[in-house]
Structure formats: structure tokens, C-alpha cells
Amino acid sequence: MSTVIPVPNNWQSLFSSWDELRHGYHAGDKDETVRGCARRLDTKAPGSEGDPVLFWTLGLLMLAPYVAFGNPGPGVEDEVVAVLSRVARGDDGSTCAHGWHPYESDVDDVLERLPAVLEVLSSPVNQALDDLLPEDCMDELDEEAEPANLSGPEILARWQCPRTAPGFARAALDYLGATVC
């Protein structure tokens, strides 16, 4: 099955586990959950066309609140920062035609609507893309930077932009109070 954005086959169970950890009720090994995501991202970054780099980056973004405030074990934060920095450095600073990217939205808002977004992003290409982001999200866009009436394919192009994963990596680093090293 072709996908719009590459994700692993078990993405829904991974996402559920990350969401539990983010909300503080994960019953498993929290540090191993974080390290597992970091290791997977580390093996995928900088990524090729079919690698789910964006997915694993979003995973670490979801896990950032635990890493920042949940008292993770020794070395967990350092491992996460190193991997996120590597992804963030993947943005060579070149310009693109997009005036807006998803990583420019409020991080907490992105995390709240991420399940629905991933459902669409991981779906077959022929799925209707007009519902990629909720209408209330569209209202938050800076109309001068990008029209607030973007179509589904236009929003999808922003998610597929090579600058999106590095942008989310920087957002996660900001959440952790770290800088790209």
C-alpha cells in the first residue's frame, strides 16, 4: 500500500504508547520507550524518500514532555538531544516555496491533533486530503504568510517538505530547553 507519509506498520500501537507516556500513565518501561524511538530515528536520519523520519521525529516530540519533566534515567535526555540535533541539522537552510509549515504551529496544539493527522498522513494517497487538519487549525494561520484557505494537497505539501522533520526536531529541542549541537 502506498502511503502519503511513510510510517511503520505498527504506528498506531507505538503512538498509543507514546501518548500514554506523554499523559503520565504509561505502564511500561518509560526510558526504554523513549530510547527505542530515539534509536529508530537515529537509524533513519537523515532519511531517504521511503524512511519514516518524520514519524519518529514526531514520536520524540510527543515524548519530549516526559524527557523534560518526567525524571528520565541517566543518559536518556542526552541521547534524545543528540538524535534530534542530527535531524535538525538536516535542514540546510535552503528556502522553499511554502510560507507556512506544520512545525510553526503551537507544539501543544500539534500534539493534541496528532492522532488524526497521522491517520490521514499514513493513508493511501487517494484518500480525500481536505480534512488533513481541523478547520480551527486553519484559522490560526498567518494570512499574510500563507492563505488560511489552503487545500488538502497544499497542506500535505507542507508535511512532505524536507524542512518539516528538522523543524519538528527543533521544536522538540526547544521543549527540552536544548539547542542544536
Biotite code that builds the C-alpha atoms (Angstrom):
import biotite.structure as struc

atoms = struc.array([
    struc.Atom([0.000, 0.000, 0.000], chain_id="A", res_id=1, res_name="MET", atom_name="CA", element="C"),
    struc.Atom([1.415, 3.383, -0.905], chain_id="A", res_id=2, res_name="SER", atom_name="CA", element="C"),
    struc.Atom([1.448, 5.993, 1.796], chain_id="A", res_id=3, res_name="THR", atom_name="CA", element="C"),
    struc.Atom([1.368, 9.728, 1.790], chain_id="A", res_id=4, res_name="VAL", atom_name="CA", element="C"),
    struc.Atom([3.976, 9.970, 4.558], chain_id="A", res_id=5, res_name="ILE", atom_name="CA", element="C"),
    struc.Atom([5.982, 6.819, 5.406], chain_id="A", res_id=6, res_name="PRO", atom_name="CA", element="C"),
    struc.Atom([5.075, 5.246, 8.756], chain_id="A", res_id=7, res_name="VAL", atom_name="CA", element="C"),
    struc.Atom([5.879, 1.826, 10.213], chain_id="A", res_id=8, res_name="PRO", atom_name="CA", element="C"),
    struc.Atom([3.136, -0.806, 10.057], chain_id="A", res_id=9, res_name="ASN", atom_name="CA", element="C"),
    struc.Atom([2.625, -0.737, 13.837], chain_id="A", res_id=10, res_name="ASN", atom_name="CA", element="C"),
    struc.Atom([2.468, 3.047, 14.079], chain_id="A", res_id=11, res_name="TRP", atom_name="CA", element="C"),
    struc.Atom([-0.863, 3.095, 15.932], chain_id="A", res_id=12, res_name="GLN", atom_name="CA", element="C"),
    struc.Atom([0.357, 0.954, 18.844], chain_id="A", res_id=13, res_name="SER", atom_name="CA", element="C"),
    struc.Atom([3.593, 2.964, 19.032], chain_id="A", res_id=14, res_name="LEU", atom_name="CA", element="C"),
    struc.Atom([1.645, 6.189, 19.005], chain_id="A", res_id=15, res_name="PHE", atom_name="CA", element="C"),
    struc.Atom([-0.678, 4.915, 21.727], chain_id="A", res_id=16, res_name="SER", atom_name="CA", element="C"),
    struc.Atom([2.280, 4.025, 23.925], chain_id="A", res_id=17, res_name="SER", atom_name="CA", element="C"),
    struc.Atom([3.875, 7.444, 23.375], chain_id="A", res_id=18, res_name="TRP", atom_name="CA", element="C"),
    struc.Atom([0.608, 9.204, 24.110], chain_id="A", res_id=19, res_name="ASP", atom_name="CA", element="C"),
    struc.Atom([0.239, 7.255, 27.372], chain_id="A", res_id=20, res_name="GLU", atom_name="CA", element="C"),
    struc.Atom([3.734, 8.292, 28.381], chain_id="A", res_id=21, res_name="LEU", atom_name="CA", element="C"),
    struc.Atom([3.073, 11.912, 27.436], chain_id="A", res_id=22, res_name="ARG", atom_name="CA", element="C"),
    struc.Atom([-0.006, 11.909, 29.675], chain_id="A", res_id=23, res_name="HIS", atom_name="CA", element="C"),
    struc.Atom([1.790, 10.177, 32.549], chain_id="A", res_id=24, res_name="GLY", atom_name="CA", element="C"),
    struc.Atom([0.045, 6.808, 32.655], chain_id="A", res_id=25, res_name="TYR", atom_name="CA", element="C"),
    struc.Atom([2.368, 4.554, 30.641], chain_id="A", res_id=26, res_name="HIS", atom_name="CA", element="C"),
    struc.Atom([2.689, 1.192, 32.390], chain_id="A", res_id=27, res_name="ALA", atom_name="CA", element="C"),
    struc.Atom([5.809, 0.039, 30.539], chain_id="A", res_id=28, res_name="GLY", atom_name="CA", element="C"),
    struc.Atom([9.457, 0.984, 30.798], chain_id="A", res_id=29, res_name="ASP", atom_name="CA", element="C"),
    struc.Atom([9.336, 4.702, 30.115], chain_id="A", res_id=30, res_name="LYS", atom_name="CA", element="C"),
    struc.Atom([13.030, 5.168, 29.437], chain_id="A", res_id=31, res_name="ASP", atom_name="CA", element="C"),
    struc.Atom([13.127, 2.187, 27.080], chain_id="A", res_id=32, res_name="GLU", atom_name="CA", element="C"),
    struc.Atom([10.130, 3.589, 25.194], chain_id="A", res_id=33, res_name="THR", atom_name="CA", element="C"),
    struc.Atom([11.981, 6.879, 24.690], chain_id="A", res_id=34, res_name="VAL", atom_name="CA", element="C"),
    struc.Atom([15.266, 5.187, 23.837], chain_id="A", res_id=35, res_name="ARG", atom_name="CA", element="C"),
    struc.Atom([13.519, 2.870, 21.375], chain_id="A", res_id=36, res_name="GLY", atom_name="CA", element="C"),
    struc.Atom([12.071, 5.829, 19.492], chain_id="A", res_id=37, res_name="CYS", atom_name="CA", element="C"),
    struc.Atom([15.425, 7.635, 19.554], chain_id="A", res_id=38, res_name="ALA", atom_name="CA", element="C"),
    struc.Atom([17.238, 4.549, 18.247], chain_id="A", res_id=39, res_name="ARG", atom_name="CA", element="C"),
    struc.Atom([14.748, 4.124, 15.417], chain_id="A", res_id=40, res_name="ARG", atom_name="CA", element="C"),
    struc.Atom([15.097, 7.778, 14.452], chain_id="A", res_id=41, res_name="LEU", atom_name="CA", element="C"),
    struc.Atom([18.859, 7.536, 14.675], chain_id="A", res_id=42, res_name="ASP", atom_name="CA", element="C"),
    struc.Atom([18.889, 4.651, 12.192], chain_id="A", res_id=43, res_name="THR", atom_name="CA", element="C"),
    struc.Atom([16.582, 6.504, 9.783], chain_id="A", res_id=44, res_name="LYS", atom_name="CA", element="C"),
    struc.Atom([18.028, 10.016, 9.868], chain_id="A", res_id=45, res_name="ALA", atom_name="CA", element="C"),
    struc.Atom([18.847, 11.823, 7.684], chain_id="A", res_id=46, res_name="PRO", atom_name="CA", element="C"),
    struc.Atom([16.459, 9.588, 5.795], chain_id="A", res_id=47, res_name="GLY", atom_name="CA", element="C"),
    struc.Atom([15.658, 8.726, 2.264], chain_id="A", res_id=48, res_name="SER", atom_name="CA", element="C"),
    struc.Atom([12.411, 9.074, 0.374], chain_id="A", res_id=49, res_name="GLU", atom_name="CA", element="C"),
    struc.Atom([10.790, 5.978, 1.944], chain_id="A", res_id=50, res_name="GLY", atom_name="CA", element="C"),
    struc.Atom([12.083, 6.303, 5.514], chain_id="A", res_id=51, res_name="ASP", atom_name="CA", element="C"),
    struc.Atom([9.670, 7.386, 8.260], chain_id="A", res_id=52, res_name="PRO", atom_name="CA", element="C"),
    struc.Atom([11.986, 10.086, 9.652], chain_id="A", res_id=53, res_name="VAL", atom_name="CA", element="C"),
    struc.Atom([9.070, 12.474, 10.183], chain_id="A", res_id=54, res_name="LEU", atom_name="CA", element="C"),
    struc.Atom([7.134, 9.807, 12.095], chain_id="A", res_id=55, res_name="PHE", atom_name="CA", element="C"),
    struc.Atom([9.996, 9.067, 14.511], chain_id="A", res_id=56, res_name="TRP", atom_name="CA", element="C"),
    struc.Atom([10.699, 12.789, 14.909], chain_id="A", res_id=57, res_name="THR", atom_name="CA", element="C"),
    struc.Atom([7.044, 13.341, 15.837], chain_id="A", res_id=58, res_name="LEU", atom_name="CA", element="C"),
    struc.Atom([7.422, 10.455, 18.281], chain_id="A", res_id=59, res_name="GLY", atom_name="CA", element="C"),
    struc.Atom([10.265, 12.206, 20.078], chain_id="A", res_id=60, res_name="LEU", atom_name="CA", element="C"),
    struc.Atom([8.256, 15.422, 20.032], chain_id="A", res_id=61, res_name="LEU", atom_name="CA", element="C"),
    struc.Atom([5.456, 13.527, 21.802], chain_id="A", res_id=62, res_name="MET", atom_name="CA", element="C"),
    struc.Atom([7.935, 12.098, 24.300], chain_id="A", res_id=63, res_name="LEU", atom_name="CA", element="C"),
    struc.Atom([9.659, 15.440, 24.968], chain_id="A", res_id=64, res_name="ALA", atom_name="CA", element="C"),
    struc.Atom([7.378, 16.343, 27.924], chain_id="A", res_id=65, res_name="PRO", atom_name="CA", element="C"),
    struc.Atom([8.417, 13.151, 29.721], chain_id="A", res_id=66, res_name="TYR", atom_name="CA", element="C"),
    struc.Atom([12.084, 13.737, 28.907], chain_id="A", res_id=67, res_name="VAL", atom_name="CA", element="C"),
    struc.Atom([11.834, 17.349, 30.105], chain_id="A", res_id=68, res_name="ALA", atom_name="CA", element="C"),
    struc.Atom([9.727, 16.876, 33.244], chain_id="A", res_id=69, res_name="PHE", atom_name="CA", element="C"),
    struc.Atom([9.314, 13.154, 33.986], chain_id="A", res_id=70, res_name="GLY", atom_name="CA", element="C"),
    struc.Atom([12.651, 12.439, 35.617], chain_id="A", res_id=71, res_name="ASN", atom_name="CA", element="C"),
    struc.Atom([14.066, 10.075, 32.993], chain_id="A", res_id=72, res_name="PRO", atom_name="CA", element="C"),
    struc.Atom([17.048, 7.881, 33.803], chain_id="A", res_id=73, res_name="GLY", atom_name="CA", element="C"),
    struc.Atom([20.683, 8.767, 33.215], chain_id="A", res_id=74, res_name="PRO", atom_name="CA", element="C"),
    struc.Atom([21.615, 9.459, 29.619], chain_id="A", res_id=75, res_name="GLY", atom_name="CA", element="C"),
    struc.Atom([18.075, 9.464, 28.212], chain_id="A", res_id=76, res_name="VAL", atom_name="CA", element="C"),
    struc.Atom([17.921, 13.213, 27.648], chain_id="A", res_id=77, res_name="GLU", atom_name="CA", element="C"),
    struc.Atom([21.426, 13.284, 26.159], chain_id="A", res_id=78, res_name="ASP", atom_name="CA", element="C"),
    struc.Atom([20.501, 10.513, 23.713], chain_id="A", res_id=79, res_name="GLU", atom_name="CA", element="C"),
    struc.Atom([17.318, 12.303, 22.662], chain_id="A", res_id=80, res_name="VAL", atom_name="CA", element="C"),
    struc.Atom([19.075, 15.661, 22.247], chain_id="A", res_id=81, res_name="VAL", atom_name="CA", element="C"),
    struc.Atom([21.831, 14.101, 20.136], chain_id="A", res_id=82, res_name="ALA", atom_name="CA", element="C"),
    struc.Atom([19.382, 12.409, 17.758], chain_id="A", res_id=83, res_name="VAL", atom_name="CA", element="C"),
    struc.Atom([17.104, 15.436, 17.496], chain_id="A", res_id=84, res_name="LEU", atom_name="CA", element="C"),
    struc.Atom([20.108, 17.663, 16.820], chain_id="A", res_id=85, res_name="SER", atom_name="CA", element="C"),
    struc.Atom([21.165, 15.405, 13.987], chain_id="A", res_id=86, res_name="ARG", atom_name="CA", element="C"),
    struc.Atom([17.705, 15.625, 12.418], chain_id="A", res_id=87, res_name="VAL", atom_name="CA", element="C"),
    struc.Atom([17.524, 19.390, 12.977], chain_id="A", res_id=88, res_name="ALA", atom_name="CA", element="C"),
    struc.Atom([20.845, 19.820, 11.179], chain_id="A", res_id=89, res_name="ARG", atom_name="CA", element="C"),
    struc.Atom([19.211, 18.150, 8.160], chain_id="A", res_id=90, res_name="GLY", atom_name="CA", element="C"),
    struc.Atom([17.632, 21.492, 7.326], chain_id="A", res_id=91, res_name="ASP", atom_name="CA", element="C"),
    struc.Atom([20.276, 23.091, 5.167], chain_id="A", res_id=92, res_name="ASP", atom_name="CA", element="C"),
    struc.Atom([18.541, 26.455, 5.425], chain_id="A", res_id=93, res_name="GLY", atom_name="CA", element="C"),
    struc.Atom([17.528, 26.496, 1.793], chain_id="A", res_id=94, res_name="SER", atom_name="CA", element="C"),
    struc.Atom([14.291, 28.239, 1.085], chain_id="A", res_id=95, res_name="THR", atom_name="CA", element="C"),
    struc.Atom([11.194, 26.557, -0.211], chain_id="A", res_id=96, res_name="CYS", atom_name="CA", element="C"),
    struc.Atom([8.029, 27.888, -1.769], chain_id="A", res_id=97, res_name="ALA", atom_name="CA", element="C"),
    struc.Atom([5.947, 27.326, 1.375], chain_id="A", res_id=98, res_name="HIS", atom_name="CA", element="C"),
    struc.Atom([5.040, 30.271, 3.550], chain_id="A", res_id=99, res_name="GLY", atom_name="CA", element="C"),
    struc.Atom([3.886, 28.016, 6.387], chain_id="A", res_id=100, res_name="TRP", atom_name="CA", element="C"),
    struc.Atom([4.946, 24.613, 7.732], chain_id="A", res_id=101, res_name="HIS", atom_name="CA", element="C"),
    struc.Atom([3.196, 22.436, 10.348], chain_id="A", res_id=102, res_name="PRO", atom_name="CA", element="C"),
    struc.Atom([6.097, 22.796, 12.805], chain_id="A", res_id=103, res_name="TYR", atom_name="CA", element="C"),
    struc.Atom([5.337, 26.516, 13.049], chain_id="A", res_id=104, res_name="GLU", atom_name="CA", element="C"),
    struc.Atom([2.067, 25.752, 14.849], chain_id="A", res_id=105, res_name="SER", atom_name="CA", element="C"),
    struc.Atom([1.873, 25.673, 18.640], chain_id="A", res_id=106, res_name="ASP", atom_name="CA", element="C"),
    struc.Atom([3.575, 22.431, 19.771], chain_id="A", res_id=107, res_name="VAL", atom_name="CA", element="C"),
    struc.Atom([0.836, 21.520, 22.242], chain_id="A", res_id=108, res_name="ASP", atom_name="CA", element="C"),
    struc.Atom([-1.824, 22.036, 19.561], chain_id="A", res_id=109, res_name="ASP", atom_name="CA", element="C"),
    struc.Atom([0.130, 19.816, 17.165], chain_id="A", res_id=110, res_name="VAL", atom_name="CA", element="C"),
    struc.Atom([0.411, 17.099, 19.822], chain_id="A", res_id=111, res_name="LEU", atom_name="CA", element="C"),
    struc.Atom([-3.316, 17.198, 20.575], chain_id="A", res_id=112, res_name="GLU", atom_name="CA", element="C"),
    struc.Atom([-4.375, 16.744, 16.972], chain_id="A", res_id=113, res_name="ARG", atom_name="CA", element="C"),
    struc.Atom([-1.530, 14.422, 16.003], chain_id="A", res_id=114, res_name="LEU", atom_name="CA", element="C"),
    struc.Atom([-3.580, 11.187, 16.103], chain_id="A", res_id=115, res_name="PRO", atom_name="CA", element="C"),
    struc.Atom([-5.980, 12.475, 13.448], chain_id="A", res_id=116, res_name="ALA", atom_name="CA", element="C"),
    struc.Atom([-3.171, 13.965, 11.378], chain_id="A", res_id=117, res_name="VAL", atom_name="CA", element="C"),
    struc.Atom([-1.185, 10.718, 11.407], chain_id="A", res_id=118, res_name="LEU", atom_name="CA", element="C"),
    struc.Atom([-4.269, 8.787, 10.378], chain_id="A", res_id=119, res_name="GLU", atom_name="CA", element="C"),
    struc.Atom([-4.551, 10.894, 7.246], chain_id="A", res_id=120, res_name="VAL", atom_name="CA", element="C"),
    struc.Atom([-0.809, 11.124, 6.609], chain_id="A", res_id=121, res_name="LEU", atom_name="CA", element="C"),
    struc.Atom([-0.473, 7.344, 6.721], chain_id="A", res_id=122, res_name="SER", atom_name="CA", element="C"),
    struc.Atom([-3.456, 6.661, 4.482], chain_id="A", res_id=123, res_name="SER", atom_name="CA", element="C"),
    struc.Atom([-3.483, 5.768, 0.803], chain_id="A", res_id=124, res_name="PRO", atom_name="CA", element="C"),
    struc.Atom([-2.793, 8.668, -1.490], chain_id="A", res_id=125, res_name="VAL", atom_name="CA", element="C"),
    struc.Atom([-6.279, 8.564, -2.979], chain_id="A", res_id=126, res_name="ASN", atom_name="CA", element="C"),
    struc.Atom([-7.898, 9.449, 0.371], chain_id="A", res_id=127, res_name="GLN", atom_name="CA", element="C"),
    struc.Atom([-9.547, 12.859, 0.455], chain_id="A", res_id=128, res_name="ALA", atom_name="CA", element="C"),
    struc.Atom([-6.982, 15.249, 1.897], chain_id="A", res_id=129, res_name="LEU", atom_name="CA", element="C"),
    struc.Atom([-9.284, 18.162, 2.566], chain_id="A", res_id=130, res_name="ASP", atom_name="CA", element="C"),
    struc.Atom([-9.630, 17.088, 6.208], chain_id="A", res_id=131, res_name="ASP", atom_name="CA", element="C"),
    struc.Atom([-5.888, 16.860, 6.865], chain_id="A", res_id=132, res_name="LEU", atom_name="CA", element="C"),
    struc.Atom([-6.055, 19.477, 9.584], chain_id="A", res_id=133, res_name="LEU", atom_name="CA", element="C"),
    struc.Atom([-9.099, 20.656, 11.524], chain_id="A", res_id=134, res_name="PRO", atom_name="CA", element="C"),
    struc.Atom([-10.708, 23.859, 10.357], chain_id="A", res_id=135, res_name="GLU", atom_name="CA", element="C"),
    struc.Atom([-9.884, 25.605, 13.649], chain_id="A", res_id=136, res_name="ASP", atom_name="CA", element="C"),
    struc.Atom([-6.187, 24.993, 12.964], chain_id="A", res_id=137, res_name="CYS", atom_name="CA", element="C"),
    struc.Atom([-6.549, 26.712, 9.618], chain_id="A", res_id=138, res_name="MET", atom_name="CA", element="C"),
    struc.Atom([-7.922, 29.776, 11.373], chain_id="A", res_id=139, res_name="ASP", atom_name="CA", element="C"),
    struc.Atom([-4.627, 30.094, 13.269], chain_id="A", res_id=140, res_name="GLU", atom_name="CA", element="C"),
    struc.Atom([-2.527, 30.526, 10.149], chain_id="A", res_id=141, res_name="LEU", atom_name="CA", element="C"),
    struc.Atom([-0.962, 33.878, 9.487], chain_id="A", res_id=142, res_name="ASP", atom_name="CA", element="C"),
    struc.Atom([-2.921, 35.045, 6.458], chain_id="A", res_id=143, res_name="GLU", atom_name="CA", element="C"),
    struc.Atom([-0.046, 37.234, 5.316], chain_id="A", res_id=144, res_name="GLU", atom_name="CA", element="C"),
    struc.Atom([2.407, 34.325, 5.314], chain_id="A", res_id=145, res_name="ALA", atom_name="CA", element="C"),
    struc.Atom([0.039, 31.836, 3.723], chain_id="A", res_id=146, res_name="GLU", atom_name="CA", element="C"),
    struc.Atom([-3.651, 31.931, 2.869], chain_id="A", res_id=147, res_name="PRO", atom_name="CA", element="C"),
    struc.Atom([-5.803, 30.375, 5.557], chain_id="A", res_id=148, res_name="ALA", atom_name="CA", element="C"),
    struc.Atom([-7.809, 28.529, 2.925], chain_id="A", res_id=149, res_name="ASN", atom_name="CA", element="C"),
    struc.Atom([-5.144, 26.020, 1.876], chain_id="A", res_id=150, res_name="LEU", atom_name="CA", element="C"),
    struc.Atom([-6.439, 22.894, 0.193], chain_id="A", res_id=151, res_name="SER", atom_name="CA", element="C"),
    struc.Atom([-5.642, 19.416, 1.497], chain_id="A", res_id=152, res_name="GLY", atom_name="CA", element="C"),
    struc.Atom([-2.945, 18.832, -1.137], chain_id="A", res_id=153, res_name="PRO", atom_name="CA", element="C"),
    struc.Atom([-1.354, 22.192, -0.267], chain_id="A", res_id=154, res_name="GLU", atom_name="CA", element="C"),
    struc.Atom([-1.236, 21.261, 3.421], chain_id="A", res_id=155, res_name="ILE", atom_name="CA", element="C"),
    struc.Atom([0.120, 17.838, 2.512], chain_id="A", res_id=156, res_name="LEU", atom_name="CA", element="C"),
    struc.Atom([2.913, 19.502, 0.545], chain_id="A", res_id=157, res_name="ALA", atom_name="CA", element="C"),
    struc.Atom([3.945, 21.305, 3.750], chain_id="A", res_id=158, res_name="ARG", atom_name="CA", element="C"),
    struc.Atom([4.037, 17.998, 5.658], chain_id="A", res_id=159, res_name="TRP", atom_name="CA", element="C"),
    struc.Atom([6.119, 16.439, 2.865], chain_id="A", res_id=160, res_name="GLN", atom_name="CA", element="C"),
    struc.Atom([8.545, 19.359, 2.700], chain_id="A", res_id=161, res_name="CYS", atom_name="CA", element="C"),
    struc.Atom([12.127, 18.351, 3.584], chain_id="A", res_id=162, res_name="PRO", atom_name="CA", element="C"),
    struc.Atom([12.150, 21.155, 6.170], chain_id="A", res_id=163, res_name="ARG", atom_name="CA", element="C"),
    struc.Atom([9.276, 19.675, 8.231], chain_id="A", res_id=164, res_name="THR", atom_name="CA", element="C"),
    struc.Atom([11.127, 16.903, 10.133], chain_id="A", res_id=165, res_name="ALA", atom_name="CA", element="C"),
    struc.Atom([14.045, 19.236, 11.012], chain_id="A", res_id=166, res_name="PRO", atom_name="CA", element="C"),
    struc.Atom([11.508, 21.865, 12.085], chain_id="A", res_id=167, res_name="GLY", atom_name="CA", element="C"),
    struc.Atom([9.757, 19.436, 14.435], chain_id="A", res_id=168, res_name="PHE", atom_name="CA", element="C"),
    struc.Atom([13.159, 18.304, 15.742], chain_id="A", res_id=169, res_name="ALA", atom_name="CA", element="C"),
    struc.Atom([13.969, 21.938, 16.601], chain_id="A", res_id=170, res_name="ARG", atom_name="CA", element="C"),
    struc.Atom([10.539, 22.281, 18.270], chain_id="A", res_id=171, res_name="ALA", atom_name="CA", element="C"),
    struc.Atom([11.283, 19.217, 20.423], chain_id="A", res_id=172, res_name="ALA", atom_name="CA", element="C"),
    struc.Atom([14.722, 20.606, 21.292], chain_id="A", res_id=173, res_name="LEU", atom_name="CA", element="C"),
    struc.Atom([13.106, 23.907, 22.291], chain_id="A", res_id=174, res_name="ASP", atom_name="CA", element="C"),
    struc.Atom([10.690, 21.970, 24.500], chain_id="A", res_id=175, res_name="TYR", atom_name="CA", element="C"),
    struc.Atom([13.705, 20.351, 26.162], chain_id="A", res_id=176, res_name="LEU", atom_name="CA", element="C"),
    struc.Atom([15.477, 23.689, 26.540], chain_id="A", res_id=177, res_name="GLY", atom_name="CA", element="C"),
    struc.Atom([18.277, 22.458, 24.290], chain_id="A", res_id=178, res_name="ALA", atom_name="CA", element="C"),
    struc.Atom([19.847, 23.846, 21.173], chain_id="A", res_id=179, res_name="THR", atom_name="CA", element="C"),
    struc.Atom([21.068, 22.120, 18.046], chain_id="A", res_id=180, res_name="VAL", atom_name="CA", element="C"),
    struc.Atom([24.529, 20.811, 18.803], chain_id="A", res_id=181, res_name="CYS", atom_name="CA", element="C"),
])
